[in-house]
Amino acid sequence: MNIRAQVSSVFHLDKCIGCHTCSIACKNIWTDRKGAEYMWWNNVETKPGTGYPTKWEDQKQYKGGWEKAGSDLQLKMGNKSALLGRIFHNPDLPTMDDYYEPFTFKYQDLTNAPAGDDQPTARPVSMVSGKPMKIEAGPNWDDDLSGSNIYAANDPGVVQLSEEEQQQMFAIEKMVMFYLPRICNHCLNAGCVAGCPSGAIYKRGEDGIVLISQDKCRGWRMCVSACPYKKTYYGWSTGKSEKCILCYPRQEAGEAPGCFHSCVGRIRYLGVLLYDADRIEAVAKLEDKELAAAQREMILDPFDPEVIAAAKKAGIATAVMDAARKSPTYKFVKEWGIALPLHPEFRTLPMLFYVPPLLPILSKEQQGVQKLADDFFTSLEQARLPLKYLAGLFAGGNEEEIKAVYRKLIAVRIQRRNVTVGDLDNAEVDKAREIAGLSTETIEAIFRMTSLTSIKQRIVIPPMLREQAIEAGMDPEAYKQEMGFGSRKAPKRRW
Amino acid sequence: MSWIKNLIDPQARAWEEFYRNRNQCDKVVRSTHGVNCTGSCSWNVHVKDGIVGWELQATDYPPLEDGIPPYEPRGCQRGISFSWYLYSPLRVKYPTVRGILVDLWRAAKAKHEDPVAAWASIMEDPIQRKSYQKARGKGGFRRASWDEVEEIIAASTIYTIKKHGADRLIGFSPIPAMSMLSFAGGSRFMQLLGGVNLSFYDWYCDLPNASPEVWGEQTDVSESADWYNSKYIAVMGSNVNMTRTPDAHFLVEARHNGSKVTVLSPDFSMTSKHADWWLPTHAGQDGAFWMAVNHVILSEFHHQAKTPYFIDYLKRFTDTPFLVQLTEKDGVYQAGRMATAASTEAYRDEENSGFKYLVWDESQQQPKMPLGTLGFRWQQKKGEWNLQMKDGKDGSDISPALSLLDKHAEVLQVSFDDFSSESRVKRGVPVQYLETIDGRVAVTTVFDLLMAQFGVNRGLSGDYPKNYDDEQRAYTPAWQEKFTGIDRANVIQFAREWASTAETTEGKCSIIIGAGVNHWYHANLLYRAGIAALMLCGCVGKNGGGLNHYVGQEKLAPVAPWATIMGALDWSKPPRFQNTPSFHYVHSDQWRYERTADEMRVNAVAENNKMTTGHTMDQQVRAVRSGWLPFYPQFDRSPTEAVKQAEASGAKNNQEIIDWTVDQLKSKQMKFAVEDPDAPENWPRVWFIWRGNALMSSAKGHEYFLKHYLGTHSSTVAPETAEDSVKEVVWHKEAPEGKLDLIVDINFRMDTSAVYSDIVLPTATWYEKDDLNTTDMHSFIHPLQEAVPPCWESKSDWNIFKDLAKKVSQLAESHLPETVRDIVSVPLAHDTPAEMAQPEIKDWSKGECEAIPGKTMPGLAVVERDYVNLYKRFISFGPGARANGIGAHGLAWQIEDFYDQLIETNPTETWGGKTYPSLDNAKDAANVILQLAPETNGELAYRAFKVKEEKVGLPLVDLAADTRAVRTTFAELDRQPKRLLTSPCWSGLTNNGRAYAAYSLNVDRLVPWRTLTGRQHFYLDHEGYIAYGEHLPTYKTKPDPSSLQDLIVSESDEQSIMLNYLTPHGKWGIHSTYGDNHRMLTLSRGCHPFWINDQDAAQIGVVDNDWVEVYNDHGVVVTRAVVSARLPRGISLLYHAPERTIGVPKSPLRGNKRAGGHNSLNRIRLKPNLMLGGYGQFTYGWNYWGPTGANRDTFILARKLKGEPSW
């Protein structure tokens, strides 16, 4: 057993209201600079939709992530030796059109325009060229665009559906949308790490955060291609790539990452997961439909004495183990099994998990009048969104995984209805619980975690033991004395 | 997987400092955003190197009771973008003036040493005046000094007071709760001048008139945490997820606690995502849905089942048991006025017996007079204004009959209006006979009228529907299908689930509602239909129940001391508070574009009589003359000039001045300004705008503003059509253009209002000033604070107005050296005995009654203005507060001891031999408020409850006993937001962490609502309401587009499509704020797009992101299209409220001039029955009552822009 600890996350999509506050928290703190304008380390997409960069999920186009090559696993963009041959010409990169051309406006004209015969207006201009432009793309271009015959219809997940299923999604009776917030998944089998020719990308030992060393990065951009989620970005000003850092400076200070802190839908949970690194390769080679379950299985139980002993041996601090036992992520992913990885078939073993959204029940149209199904709550059988679509997003196509989650979410609602109102048939409540395979107590725990938790319960940051980390290279007292004087430096272009 | 490295090595990781350094900051300061969104979110502003870097939400709100999710984090994508503004190129950094004007000014100053004379020389030269008016909005701004702009403003102010009268000075700032001192600084300045403050809540069309109609309350709602207590939530006209961003989680989390959520929305909205049931109801037809729901509830839960909880609730808390007289006309009976004690031998001699209403006692089979009605509120004897079902004369217990069905003298055929089919039906109603002093009168209960109105077949004769499938008769589930597009089976199921949830939980069903319903012309009826379902199921005044109206409502919690400072009531009263819909309808000449015949089609009436016929402008004039609505300017002459004339005619004291004024008005020698608004002497002259975007975001009929107020270019092509139909108003052949002499905008960003103003003053942003912030979405008070000093040359609003006051005082030394007297006209006011002024409507100007100020006409008062000491008064908390006490909503209490204590403990001002608590800066004023408000001072909560207890006659002070020692200072708010104390100024209870739910004080403690019966009203007993057919909850059809005069001259062809034009609140802005922010523009489409259905778009050849031209007679918009099947056909969305300053091209259709904003496409229509006044809850309150700026019933044409956009 090669036990490691990782700070990992759950996004509860049923709670997401698509507000993008998370995106701006991140933009404000990290990417509001020259060269980083177009970067959205955190972005939110409307699903169905094409996302940012456009159709990022389509690996036929982008060649991100891993694929099985016989008994081996290799990056879809090519194996390591092939990559080295391509460092001066990498064809698998998103273009500016796939992201968007960052724009601003000539705001100052409103104050400075000379007297004329008409009202001044602030024209849009490119932040790249400074010239007037027509805005034709943005980082959230298809926001709230359910039923769009351009964007939703070209969602790589929708394209896989049958003609009939696709058609239905554009009729009012089945129309649907939900939101998918995305940050770096800080994967166990990260494509970016594997793809970097400079060895600049690493996982932090203490928390598994994936970082691109701004010292070592040479801007080859192989990470951009290798990441199937397109969550590394090339900074055109510094000539280095950057990505979500899971706000390690904030976590080191005991604060939630910016996007987690600011999540006003309270959808984000963060906590330590323990996993057996020896199993990564085997898991990553499983069949698509097995991946979600297998990844859940490789997560270790922090209450298990064997695991505790192994963790001690591996040098994981007691305080980190305490945090692991309080980890909401552990509960969602492992204990309750209601959070799933995004596109596990990319085989990077993403460590960000999603609780899929409930959506309104179906209706049907008769002579201009809409008739809804008569279910009291939304239900698995009458839900608007095709399970197949969700299975394509979160379960490598395994619809049973999705169904199992929905049964649990629905059982929670039914039991709580029974507790708080008591107007349901007891047999119905028992049945819902039974098919979900949950105990009354577990349901109550899920309910509390979903509804009632405060930020300290949602986001359980392990102690980062900074003094010990610093001590490995420098006396912490000396560090304290010199902090900010000596060590502050900006990454420089090295060529 | 050897290449996946887990790196520990500190050397290799030394670079990690890079991001750590960015994250470090020097200080974190608590502040918030003074924006009109009701979020009231506490934020931590991060400052590094003296520069604001970013903001993140505070998460330290005190928790409510166990089992309710916490309030954290609060703050949305817009709020978190605010730091962008501070240093952006949109920031107003310096005082800025239109170049043409400042050149004229400097030239005039060169000729005239005296600034007022200099200003006069410009005003009195029509060519000069026109020259800068025509340049408004067209660039050419110049930086100026504070000294210079303050002098221009002060000179124009003094000039206006002397030449035209102080009531030609207009101030507009919206929604004070978000930065209450910033609002108060300006309004205090205006009121000390004798100027006019314009209302906002009604103007924004956010005032739900149904709330005063039903509850006598402006609006009171539950805090969002209470949604979590609700077990059945219907959301309509409110896109909670999009517009109530920080609150939405309570809705979502309630679902996981077993609550059902049903969303009524024509489009698949962000909130529809969270529905169990999404009901795609046709736009604006929610009323039809609820009417049918009520039909089912009444049939099954009141008639068939007689649900005990519901029946008990109705009897105790609603007007349903009260008696209504049936009047006979041509053999048919109609529901008339409520029966009053004055008509009976037994009760006629009781005090205020004409305002004490009767119920039918079912055990004694006779009329009884329960406590708590209007007459008890305003009688001398205290302690009888409560909801005990006891007789007001002898104290005996009453058992009111809800229905007379079981024991009636007769069944009479009563006529009911069905506006949906423009017909009347006759239905049997059980009656008893009331022996009155004028003879025998048939009476029935409100409940029986409701049963008949909703068509519940109880076996009585008449034209009742046979069953739910009766499509022809109004309010059946089958009937509603043609309006809503929702299957009858769903309506029936909804009604059953709703009512049974309410029965099981004792009222935990709620409606979340907002602009999507409230902005329709007939919004009051749509609301009442939903409110009826709440009242019928006992859901109002219950945690988890009630009508939760969230649009523009806000809530200024410490209202009593704030109102005193805001209105300068500590120095003089009454203030001049104007209802803005009437103001702009009249002054911006929008009335000239209306035609009586079409107005009648828009507003169906029950009977054509003097109440319901005539042009809306004429009804507006009547409302002013009758004292129902305020209007400024008041008269055709300056109000100080009027006093001088009265004195010249021999008036010796204030009463004689008033008498003289009445005589002048009666003899028509003096006219109300509203009777001739286009005459130059009646124009508003100087307009101060702060904290708002009065020329764009809220300027319904924006193009008419540009034309008639500003005198600059506009894009309206609408024909004037009123000439032939107006009778009470003078028609000028040529409408004036450019009424306003000066527009001063106080702003931190160059928005549309700034671009079109004459002078733009740079104000401190919300991270650069101290202020207070509250909301009704939660129950905390917290501060805005100065994280960094005001940037560049900006100043806080408070200091801007304080400095203007100083300049005015300096100029007054030579121009207005003596105190002057000013006659102020005010309407009959809610929460005063004037609620008993006009039980019948009579017009003194027609000789129908005497002209009596404060009774049959506006109240008149003479006040003294001291312009030389205006500045000193501004900064001193005046003696009036100490002498008169403070209060709100008809309740007042003394504060001498605390006033004196303020002088001991807080900063003071001493002048004229007296010492006052200082209001020198906003923080001082904030401390005065915090130390005097019952919501933040426990002793004053106790004291106010004591006063209320005496009035009500039931124990109440226990609600404040445990928190009597609580005191609050501004410094404490810096540390943590504080929960508001339970206060008699409000209707909810917050004791022990209980979530605030409106009217729980009324239900728990039997405190009456401030209505005619003291109960919640289904029945609106007002002569006008009966004439309009709105006395009972009803349904009126949406106006036909052909009657709306939107498209009389605009050309249409096969390349254009006509659509209903909806402007809901959007995702990327709060009104216009943030919509121009780089963050929001990047995350949306770099513009404010026009949303259109895919098939509608295909019909005009438009694909996603094409440029479109959207137009009607009022104006034009050019933007890009978003095409989506998420919208149904026939409607379009332009999310409220884009600026026309950001990336807006020219319009080829309208002269190749800059296209407009969302308000370029509308014109307001006032609903006349909302102008009624002088009786019960139908009396005026500022932002409380009056017609609203309805805008949803608007139609436009859309087409693809021809060619490339030009700039």
Interface residues (C-beta under 8 A of the other chain):
Chain A: R4 D14 K15 I17 G18 C19 H20 T21 S23 I24 A25 K27 N28 I29 W30 K80 P102 F103 T104 F105 Y107 Q108 L110 T111 N112 A113 P114 A115 G116 D117 D118 Q119 P120 T121 A122 R123 P124 P132 I135 E136 G138 P139 N140 W141 D143 D144 L145 S146 G147 S148 N149 I150 Y151 F170 A171 I172 M175 V176 M177 F178 L188 N189 A190 V193 A194 G199 Y202 K203 R204 G205 E206 G208 L211 S213 Q214 D215 K216 I245 C247 Y248 P249 R250 E252 A253 G258 H261 S262 C263 V264 G265 R266 A277 I280 E281 A284 P357 L358 L359 P360 I361 S363 Q366 G368 V369 Q370 K371 L372 D374 D375 F376 F377 T378 V412 R413 I414 Q415 R416 R417 N418 V419 T420 V421 G422 D423 F447 T450 S451 L452 T453 S454 I455 A469 I470 A472 G473 M474 G484 S487 R488 K489 A490 P491
Chain B: M1 W3 I4 K5 N6 L7 I8 D9 P10 Q11 A12 R13 A14 W15 E16 E17 F18 Y19 R20 N21 R22 N23 Q24 G53 W54 E55 L56 Q57 T59 P63 G67 I68 P69 P70 E72 P73 R74 G75 C76 Q77 G79 I80 S81 S83 S88 P89 L90 V92 T96 G99 I100 A135 G137 K138 G139 G140 F141 Y228 K231 N241 M242 T245 P246 A248 H249 V252 E253 A254 R255 H256 N257 G258 S259 K260 V263 F268 M270 S272 K273 H274 A275 D276 W277 W278 L279 P280 E481 G485 I486 D487 A489 N490 Q493 E497 S500 T501 T504 T505 K508 H713 M750 A754 V755 Y756 K1067 D1076 H1078 R1079 L1081 T1082 L1083 S1084 R1085 G1086 C1087 D1094 V1103 D1104 N1105 V1122 V1123 S1124 A1125 R1126 P1128 R1140 T1141 I1142 G1143 V1144 P1145 K1146 K1153 R1154 W1207
